[in-house]
Each structure stands twice: as structure tokens, then as C-alpha cells.
Amino acid sequence: MPRPPADQPLLTPERITTAALRMIDQDGVDALSTRKLAAALGVSSKAVYHYYATKDDLLHAVYLSILDELELPAETGGAWQGGLRRLAHSFRRLAWRHPSFITDFLRPHEPAARELDVTDTLYTLLRHAGLPERVVLQTGRILITFLIGYLRAELDGTFSREALQRQRTVAERHPTRYRSIPHLPVPDTCSDEDFDLALNLIIAGLEVGAADSGRG
């Protein structure tokens, strides 16, 4: 394997994934190629293939490096509601920092230890909420799927003022058909308050579900 020039650090898996992530964040996954990556690193394509035999191998390594940035709530014995909020907000910050992250999180593959750390933390919070053991796994997967869908909608502009205004404009053409849309105020933009509203609805639902199971 060729060595990089003397004024460059040695090639390592971490250096490769860092450079690949920088390219993905800037131009998207489709723009990444081994040739471009090798040029950015100042090495040959063969040097990159020495560490990652395929592009899929490289992308999975990049995905795992993103997971390392996720801040998991510490088990301090505090309320599960606060832990769930911290986990969700950390997930959201990571998705805005690295939009490719949410595409990969539910992709079928052999789960890595760090990935299981995330889901196990969520399941632990749901158990602390008092949900029956038989529904914890399903509830966790539903919440993850909802969160990823919400973040995708944020990132692609579904919640933008322009998109919501277009919806209202169409509804206003048929005032006898649509009784609510023409009268609802259009928010300025999707915001942290909107995300907190979603979390409030989720937490309220979990609290009711736990209370119902306790009465049963």
C-alpha cells in the first residue's frame, strides 16, 4: 500500500470515514466515489480499497461513525420523560448535521453494538415508563419510525411555511368543502416548539398507555 506524502498523516480507517462523511454532508451520498475520496486524501484508490473493499462497506463505516456522535441520556434515575426528550433531541440534531444518517438507521443489516446501545436505551426508557413488557419492542420501533419520518419531513421542506401555505391556498378555493384548513393560521416555520409538541403528544400517549396497563 502506498504511503501518503511526508507532509500528510498516515492513512487510517478514521481518516477515510471522516473525509467521506465531509463529502457526503456537502454533496450527498450519490456524489461520493472512491476515486474522488482518494484524491481528497492524496492517496490511490487502491489504498482506500485496502480498508473498505466496497462502497457499501465504506458507507456502513461512515454510518457507525455518525452514531458515535449521538448523545445517549445517562442512567441517573431521573424521570423517563426527560431521558426520552434528550434522546429525541440528540437524534434530531444529528439528523440535521448529517442528513444521510436517518436514511440508514432503519436499513436492514446486522446491528452494530453502538446501534444496539441506542435502541436498548430507548427500550429501557419505555420500561421505566411502565409499559407492559410485551409491547416495549413494538412501541420502540414505532417511535423510531415516527421520529425518522418526522425528521425526513423537516429536512425535505414538508413542514415549511411555503408548503403549508400552498395547502391552504388550494383549500380556500373550496370553502364549502374544507371547514378548517382555510381558517387555521400558518406557522412561520418548523421549529423546536413543533418538535416539542410532537414529543408532548408521544409522552402523553405513553403515560396513558402505562396507566391503562396498570389498571388492567
C-alpha positions, 0 to 999 in steps of 0.5 A: 500500500502506498504511503501518503506524502511526508507532509500528510498523516498516515492513512487510517480507517478514521481518516477515510470515514471522516473525509467521506462523511465531509463529502457526503454532508456537502454533496450527498451520498450519490456524489461520493466515489472512491476515486474522488475520496482518494484524491481528497486524501492524496492517496490511490484508490487502491489504498482506500480499497485496502480498508473498505473493499466496497462502497457499501462497506465504506458507507456502513463505516461512515454510518457507525461513525455518525452514531458515535456522535449521538448523545445517549441520556445517562442512567441517573434515575431521573424521570423517563420523560426527560431521558426520552426528550434528550434522546429525541433531541440528540437524534434530531440534531444529528439528523440535521448535521448529517442528513444521510444518517436517518436514511440508514438507521432503519436499513436492514443489516446486522446491528452494530453494538453502538446501534444496539446501545441506542435502541436498548436505551430507548427500550429501557426508557419505555420500561421505566415508563411502565409499559407492559413488557410485551409491547416495549419492542413494538412501541420502540420501533414505532417511535423510531419510525415516527421520529425518522419520518418526522425528521425526513419531513423537516429536512425535505421542506414538508413542514415549511411555511411555503408548503403549508401555505400552498395547502391552504391556498388550494383549500380556500378555493373550496370553502364549502368543502374544507371547514378548517384548513382555510381558517387555521393560521400558518406557522412561520416555520418548523421549529423546536416548539413543533418538535416539542409538541410532537414529543408532548403528544408521544409522552402523553400517549405513553403515560396513558398507555402505562396507566391503562396497563396498570389498571388492567 
